[in-house]
Amino acid sequence: MEELKKLLENYFILKEKDKDLYYAIKDNYKNFKTFIRDKLGYELLMRGDFIKLEKLPGRSESWMGIDDFDDLREYIFLMFLLIFLEDKNKEEQFLLSHVTEFIAANAVAEKVDWTDYRTRRSLIKVMKFSLNQNIILINDGEEDEFTRDTATEVLYESTGLSKYMVRNFGVDIMKCRTYRDLEEDHGEFVDRERGFSRKNRVYRRLLLSPVVYNEGADDEDYGYIKNYRNIIEEDFRKYLNWPLHVHRNGALAVLGEGDRFKRVFPSSLGISDVVLHLNNKIFEGVKDGIIPKKINDVIAMTQDEFKEMTKDLKEEMGQGWSKEYRECSLDRLNHDILAYMKKFCMVTTIDDFIHIYPLVGKVIGDYPSDYAGGSHNEK
């Protein structure tokens, strides 16, 4: 059901941006309402000018976040902007300086120094993200100039959507000190008040995470997947046309042919090709007994061993990579590989070791056998 996929892909569906999709969702919601409400435990907000699916993860993961942000300060600035917009009506205008003054006046932990380039750059990232999400509109000016000149003014307009950006919690979040506290407190509330169940958590994890790993005999979520595998697979096929793959060490929903989402693996990105080749190298190494794995099918390598492996990979396969990765330094290559693989639950870094997880062996790639750069088997 394409309407459901569009809801999963977008934060807001705006009537003025895509009227046909807006009405298609309203007309066809009855066809996937059971999946959203009963299986996922989600709410669909329908308003006169937008529709929003409240997408909550079954479990908070380290790779979750805003792709455009790379610093904690940007999340803080986003929260300040949302608070600032609380008092703004739809179509009410404001200046960039109004935002900087508000943030400077309300910052608690440390003073905000707008003369610092990185601080200004962080704010511009937030403003650009907010524009992309249609929280605000730009009426006049160019925000990029602010990174070069603190006196730059930009005229913005509130769309009124900021009030729906952050969901309402049923607990006092001021009592929470970490995201785990929030997750646990919220879980207790939902269990009691809205019937949130293991079923909802499992469906959410399979929907939003690249893979759900088997964490051992006491893993209740994985036990649920094994026990209700047929029902879960039927739901994912019926509503999304995604097959469910369940293995001894992990389960995942596989996108249907032709599905195109913003963050998928593999993709057209240059780093995706690199990781496909690395996965194949690891897969072959395990198969040949060169790379040992633990009982739980996890591979542990030192940082130096992993870096040496990427060095060998570049020498063997790099001739067909994008220019960016053919010519980059080994340190840059290693950094980008690890960052990308972490986003798809393929590796984690624990102390001085890199733990490589079973999903690596699920998606591998090589050059076709007739590739001019070498004699490789197509996979």
GIVENGI-V313154 format. One record per residue. RES is the residue in one small letter. OMEGA is omega as a letter, one per 20 degrees, with the letter a starting at -180 (* if undefined). Layout:
res=RES omega=OMEGA
res=RES omega=OMEGA
This chain:
res=m omega=a
res=e omega=r
res=e omega=r
res=l omega=r
res=k omega=r
res=k omega=r
res=l omega=r
res=l omega=a
res=e omega=a
res=n omega=r
res=y omega=r
res=f omega=r
res=i omega=a
res=l omega=a
res=k omega=a
res=e omega=r
res=k omega=a
res=d omega=a
res=k omega=a
res=d omega=r
res=l omega=r
res=y omega=a
res=y omega=r
res=a omega=r
res=i omega=r
res=k omega=a
res=d omega=a
res=n omega=a
res=y omega=a
res=k omega=a
res=n omega=r
res=f omega=r
res=k omega=a
res=t omega=a
res=f omega=a
res=i omega=a
res=r omega=a
res=d omega=a
res=k omega=a
res=l omega=a
res=g omega=a
res=y omega=r
res=e omega=r
res=l omega=r
res=l omega=r
res=m omega=r
res=r omega=a
res=g omega=a
res=d omega=r
res=f omega=r
res=i omega=r
res=k omega=r
res=l omega=r
res=e omega=a
res=k omega=r
res=l omega=r
res=p omega=r
res=g omega=r
res=r omega=r
res=s omega=a
res=e omega=a
res=s omega=a
res=w omega=a
res=m omega=r
res=g omega=a
res=i omega=a
res=d omega=a
res=d omega=a
res=f omega=r
res=d omega=a
res=d omega=a
res=l omega=a
res=r omega=a
res=e omega=r
res=y omega=r
res=i omega=r
res=f omega=r
res=l omega=r
res=m omega=r
res=f omega=a
res=l omega=r
res=l omega=r
res=i omega=r
res=f omega=a
res=l omega=a
res=e omega=a
res=d omega=a
res=k omega=r
res=n omega=r
res=k omega=a
res=e omega=r
res=e omega=a
res=q omega=r
res=f omega=a
res=l omega=r
res=l omega=r
res=s omega=r
res=h omega=r
res=v omega=a
res=t omega=r
res=e omega=r
res=f omega=a
res=i omega=a
res=a omega=a
res=a omega=a
res=n omega=r
res=a omega=a
res=v omega=a
res=a omega=a
res=e omega=r
res=k omega=r
res=v omega=a
res=d omega=a
res=w omega=r
res=t omega=r
res=d omega=a
res=y omega=a
res=r omega=r
res=t omega=r
res=r omega=a
res=r omega=r
res=s omega=r
res=l omega=r
res=i omega=r
res=k omega=a
res=v omega=a
res=m omega=r
res=k omega=r
res=f omega=a
res=s omega=r
res=l omega=a
res=n omega=r
res=q omega=r
res=n omega=r
res=i omega=r
res=i omega=r
res=l omega=r
res=i omega=a
res=n omega=a
res=d omega=r
res=g omega=a
res=e omega=a
res=e omega=r
res=d omega=r
res=e omega=a
res=f omega=r
res=t omega=a
res=r omega=a
res=d omega=a
res=t omega=a
res=a omega=a
res=t omega=r
res=e omega=r
res=v omega=r
res=l omega=a
res=y omega=r
res=e omega=r
res=s omega=r
res=t omega=a
res=g omega=a
res=l omega=a
res=s omega=a
res=k omega=a
res=y omega=a
res=m omega=a
res=v omega=a
res=r omega=r
res=n omega=r
res=f omega=a
res=g omega=r
res=v omega=r
res=d omega=a
res=i omega=r
res=m omega=r
res=k omega=a
res=c omega=a
res=r omega=r
res=t omega=r
res=y omega=r
res=r omega=r
res=d omega=r
res=l omega=a
res=e omega=a
res=e omega=r
res=d omega=a
res=h omega=r
res=g omega=r
res=e omega=a
res=f omega=a
res=v omega=r
res=d omega=a
res=r omega=a
res=e omega=a
res=r omega=r
res=g omega=r
res=f omega=a
res=s omega=r
res=r omega=r
res=k omega=r
res=n omega=a
res=r omega=a
res=v omega=r
res=y omega=r
res=r omega=a
res=r omega=r
res=l omega=a
res=l omega=a
res=l omega=a
res=s omega=r
res=p omega=a
res=v omega=r
res=v omega=a
res=y omega=r
res=n omega=a
res=e omega=r
res=g omega=a
res=a omega=a
res=d omega=a
res=d omega=a
res=e omega=a
res=d omega=a
res=y omega=r
res=g omega=r
res=y omega=r
res=i omega=a
res=k omega=a
res=n omega=a
res=y omega=a
res=r omega=a
res=n omega=a
res=i omega=a
res=i omega=a
res=e omega=r
res=e omega=r
res=d omega=a
res=f omega=r
res=r omega=a
res=k omega=a
res=y omega=a
res=l omega=a
res=n omega=r
res=w omega=r
res=p omega=r
res=l omega=r
res=h omega=a
res=v omega=r
res=h omega=r
res=r omega=a
res=n omega=a
res=g omega=r
res=a omega=r
res=l omega=r
res=a omega=a
res=v omega=a
res=l omega=r
res=g omega=r
res=e omega=a
res=g omega=r
res=d omega=a
res=r omega=r
res=f omega=a
res=k omega=a
res=r omega=r
res=v omega=r
res=f omega=i
res=p omega=a
res=s omega=a
res=s omega=r
res=l omega=r
res=g omega=a
res=i omega=r
res=s omega=r
res=d omega=a
res=v omega=a
res=v omega=r
res=l omega=r
res=h omega=r
res=l omega=r
res=n omega=r
res=n omega=r
res=k omega=r
res=i omega=r
res=f omega=a
res=e omega=r
res=g omega=r
res=v omega=a
res=k omega=a
res=d omega=r
res=g omega=a
res=i omega=a
res=i omega=a
res=p omega=r
res=k omega=a
res=k omega=a
res=i omega=a
res=n omega=r
res=d omega=r
res=v omega=r
res=i omega=r
res=a omega=r
res=m omega=r
res=t omega=r
res=q omega=a
res=d omega=r
res=e omega=r
res=f omega=a
res=k omega=r
res=e omega=r
res=m omega=r
res=t omega=r
res=k omega=r
res=d omega=a
res=l omega=a
res=k omega=r
res=e omega=a
res=e omega=a
res=m omega=a
res=g omega=a
res=q omega=a
res=g omega=a
res=w omega=r
res=s omega=a
res=k omega=a
res=e omega=a
res=y omega=r
res=r omega=a
res=e omega=a
res=c omega=r
res=s omega=r
res=l omega=r
res=d omega=r
res=r omega=r
res=l omega=a
res=n omega=r
res=h omega=a
res=d omega=r
res=i omega=a
res=l omega=a
res=a omega=a
res=y omega=a
res=m omega=r
res=k omega=a
res=k omega=a
res=f omega=r
res=c omega=r
res=m omega=r
res=v omega=r
res=t omega=r
res=t omega=a
res=i omega=a
res=d omega=a
res=d omega=a
res=f omega=r
res=i omega=r
res=h omega=a
res=i omega=a
res=y omega=a
res=p omega=a
res=l omega=r
res=v omega=a
res=g omega=a
res=k omega=a
res=v omega=a
res=i omega=a
res=g omega=r
res=d omega=r
res=y omega=r
res=p omega=a
res=s omega=a
res=d omega=r
res=y omega=a
res=a omega=a
res=g omega=a
res=g omega=a
res=s omega=a
res=h omega=r
res=n omega=r
res=e omega=r
res=k omega=*
